[in-house]
Amino acid sequence: MPFAAIIFIIALAVVMLTQQFRKNLYKQKLEHEELKNKHQMDFLRSSIQVREEERKRITRDMHDELGATLSITRMHLLQMERQMKIKMKN
């Protein structure tokens, strides 16, 4: 009888250790997935921020180019107007 009790205790200990090992393994997998998800979210946020900054830069460049083009066009029109007035006086 004492031998059967020892075997029972050993078997119970093996079952408990196996369950604890599986529990720890599952916990590690969850932590790994959480860390992976966090990195993906950080990457996504960073990617969105870079795109937004690039959009702002392009918008700024387009605004500056358009302003310069309009100023040059205005100058040409004023110059043409002056030339027309001079030709009309002669």
Buried (B, 14 or more C-beta within 10 A) or exposed (E): EEEEEEEEEEEEEEEEEEEEEEEEEEEEEEEEEEEEEEEEEEEEEEEEEEEEEEEEEEEEEEEEEEEEEEEEEEEEEEEEEEEEEEEEEE
